[in-house]
Amino acid sequence: MKVLIVGSQGFIGSNLVRSFKEDGNEVLGITSGKGISNLLSYSNDTDIDIKALSETLLTFNPDVCINASGPGSVAASFENKSRDFKINVVNVYTLLDTIKSTHCKCKFVNLSSAAVYGDAVADRISESHSINPQSPYGFHKYLGENICLLFHTMHQIPTVSLRMFSVYGPGLKRNCFGISIKKASTIKS
């Protein structure tokens, strides 16, 4: 299988690259970073180079495109709402519109977030739980999901949005437990 991963240097994206390669798939990564073979850079850290993406879709012809781009930070979305909107809404539209315009027959997997549910009061959240985002990040992720639905309905592009929750593991740069322990150790009794 040919897999195109957008956001291939991030925590989730880099693990997807590794996992798909280990399973014998051909993987191409797109990232805003520099210095990795098999990558296409964004024109800056938020805008996708549509011409380069079109050429990549036409030459690589992926079976699946996974959007793992952008920061997974609710706090950052409050600090820079415009950047968060570009990454989580505009880029989803750009990716799907480019897939449509190049007639690429790939499936599109959009990594969303449980932040679309907001401050859920239930012990367990199901897909049918009410949507009530409490942050720009959650709202923007929900808009991205709706763009996926639009492209599926209007252009028959197979899409799915996965609502991730508290993703962690080896290689994660941000560690909530470590941060909490460091803060707790600075408090004087």
C-alpha positions in Angstrom: 0.0 0.0 0.0 1.2 3.6 -0.7 0.6 5.9 2.3 1.0 9.7 2.2 1.3 11.1 5.7 0.8 14.9 6.2 2.6 15.9 9.4 5.1 13.1 9.2 7.6 14.6 11.7 5.1 15.1 14.5 4.6 12.6 17.3 1.7 10.8 15.7 2.9 11.2 12.2 6.4 9.9 12.8 5.0 6.9 14.6 2.7 6.3 11.7 5.6 6.5 9.2 7.6 4.0 11.2 4.6 1.6 11.7 3.6 1.6 8.0 7.2 1.1 6.9 7.6 -1.8 9.3 4.6 -3.4 7.8 6.1 -3.1 4.3 4.2 -0.2 2.9 5.6 2.6 0.8 5.4 5.8 2.7 5.9 9.4 1.7 5.8 12.2 4.4 4.8 15.8 4.1 6.0 18.1 6.8 6.8 21.7 7.6 10.2 20.5 9.0 13.4 20.0 7.1 16.0 17.3 6.8 14.1 14.1 6.2 14.3 12.1 2.9 11.0 11.5 1.2 9.4 14.7 2.2 7.6 17.7 0.7 7.8 20.9 2.7 5.1 23.3 3.3 5.8 26.8 1.9 5.8 27.9 5.6 4.6 26.3 8.8 0.9 26.6 7.9 0.3 26.9 4.2 0.5 23.8 2.0 2.2 24.3 -1.4 -0.7 23.2 -3.6 1.4 22.8 -6.7 3.9 20.6 -5.0 1.0 18.6 -3.3 -0.7 18.1 -6.7 2.6 16.9 -8.3 3.1 14.5 -5.3 -0.5 13.1 -5.6 -0.1 12.6 -9.3 3.4 10.9 -9.1 3.1 9.0 -5.8 -0.6 8.1 -6.3 -1.3 7.1 -2.7 -3.9 4.6 -1.6 -4.5 6.6 1.6 -3.6 10.1 2.8 -3.5 10.6 6.5 -3.7 14.1 7.9 -1.7 14.1 11.1 -0.6 17.7 10.8 -0.7 20.5 13.4 -0.2 20.8 17.1 -2.3 18.8 19.5 -2.6 21.7 21.9 -5.8 23.3 23.2 -3.8 26.0 25.0 -1.9 27.0 21.7 -5.3 27.4 20.0 -6.2 30.2 22.5 -2.8 31.8 22.0 -3.0 31.9 18.1 -6.6 31.2 16.9 -5.8 32.2 13.3 -2.9 29.7 13.0 -5.0 27.0 14.6 -7.8 27.7 12.1 -5.4 27.5 9.1 -3.9 24.2 10.2 -7.1 22.4 11.3 -9.6 23.8 8.9 -8.0 25.5 5.8 -5.4 22.7 5.4 -8.1 20.0 5.6 -10.0 21.8 2.8 -6.8 22.3 0.8 -5.8 18.6 1.1 -9.2 17.4 0.1 -9.7 19.9 -2.7 -6.3 19.0 -4.1 -7.2 15.3 -3.9 -10.4 16.1 -5.8 -8.7 18.3 -8.5 -6.0 15.7 -9.2 -8.6 12.9 -9.4 -6.5 10.9 -6.9 -8.5 7.9 -5.8 -7.0 7.7 -2.3 -8.9 7.4 1.0 -8.5 10.3 3.4 -8.0 9.8 7.1 -8.3 13.0 9.2 -7.0 12.9 12.8 -9.4 14.9 14.8 -9.7 15.2 18.6 -12.0 14.3 21.5 -11.9 18.1 22.2 -14.9 18.3 19.9 -17.0 17.0 22.8 -15.8 19.8 25.1 -16.0 19.3 28.9 -17.8 15.9 28.8 -19.5 14.9 32.1 -19.8 11.2 31.3 -17.3 8.6 32.4 -17.3 7.3 28.8 -17.8 9.2 25.6 -19.3 7.6 22.6 -19.5 8.9 19.0 -23.1 9.9 19.7 -22.2 12.1 22.6 -23.2 15.7 22.0 -20.7 18.0 20.3 -19.8 21.0 22.5 -16.3 22.3 21.9 -15.0 24.6 24.5 -11.8 25.8 22.7 -10.8 27.1 19.3 -8.9 23.8 18.8 -12.0 21.7 19.5 -14.2 23.9 17.3 -11.7 23.9 14.4 -11.3 20.1 14.6 -15.1 19.8 14.3 -15.1 22.1 11.3 -12.4 19.9 9.7 -14.6 16.8 10.3 -17.5 18.6 8.6 -15.2 19.5 5.6 -14.4 15.7 5.3 -18.1 14.9 5.4 -18.8 17.6 2.7 -16.1 16.1 0.4 -17.4 12.6 0.9 -21.0 13.6 0.2 -20.3 16.0 -2.7 -17.3 14.3 -4.4 -17.4 10.7 -3.2 -13.9 10.9 -1.6 -13.8 8.2 1.1 -13.1 10.0 4.4 -13.0 9.2 8.0 -12.2 11.4 11.0 -10.7 9.8 14.1 -11.3 11.6 17.4 -8.0 11.1 19.3 -7.9 11.4 23.1 -4.8 11.7 25.3 -2.3 10.2 22.8 1.0 9.4 24.5 3.9 7.0 24.1 7.7 6.8 23.5 9.1 9.9 21.8 6.4 12.3 23.0 8.1 15.6 23.7 5.4 16.9 26.0 4.7 14.9 29.2 1.8 16.1 31.3 2.8 13.9 34.2 6.4 15.1 34.1 5.3 18.7 34.0 2.9 18.1 37.0 5.7 16.5 39.0 8.1 19.3 38.3 5.5 21.9 39.3 4.6 20.0 42.5 8.3 19.7 43.4 8.6 23.5 43.4 5.7 24.0 45.8 7.0 24.6 49.4 5.1 22.8 52.2 
